[in-house]
């Protein structure tokens, strides 16, 4: 009998109820925290924002996993942070804690033996300690310099013992600290992308100047260029569009395939029709120093679904063009 057969008698709705029960209990833990009073948070955030040394997160077990995640989140948002396993600290890893550092300690019980063992050693180095602790009267809650009380009514699992609500609450508190500290430090979207040089996030930092088509690859015409010559330029350059410029390269407008089709559908007049008559006089444009991330933001929203994008400098001179296919990595 396989596992699916063994549990086939259980109704699907019951299993779904269990699933949502856990999420509801974890949500309730967050709600209780939000409804509570938390004095000193502004001072804790300011303390963290002022740090020049890496912030140390320490914990053990499931709390240790949350610590590792929070250290990574702080670092990605511009505040250097590292994770110290409390059990390994007494075997040499305590050397990672620089004097005068800020150490954030996570513990639901507030009496974790490994943490209580290293806490005096951390304090002896002149470190400031912040506790995210689940029990107000616990030894750890009394020992830390700053306390964020993360108390829950019960864990979310059916036996009320597995770290679920507690770790969810600790994670949310840590994420909130990371974001608040990042904002206080003036961390920007550009800074974030610089911290993620690989993958899609890294590609978003590529400047438009490195992606755009330029020189002989550009479909460029003058306002007086007649319709047949305009079509020839657009066909040769294979961008489905042409930029209309004046004698010194100032962008005057943009003609796309759809503009020509709409003209011909309205009446098959070709003679005497030129680019200046067909062009869009206020097309979307972008600067060379903008990034791929900026371009992708521009494409959000149904009204901005362009296929080509002229690139212009401060004087409105054409520098290049982007095609939607140029954005694919």
Helices and strands as residue ranges (DSSP letters): H 3-6, H 12-35, H 41-49, E 55-59, H 62-76, E 81-85, H 86-89, G 93-96, E 102-107, H 113-124, E 128-133, H 139-143, E 146-149, H 165-184, H 189-194, H 199-203, H 208-211, G 215-217, E 220-221, H 227-237, E 241-245, E 251-256, H 257-266, H 275-278, E 285-286, H 292-298, G 302-304, E 308-312, E 318-323, G 324-327
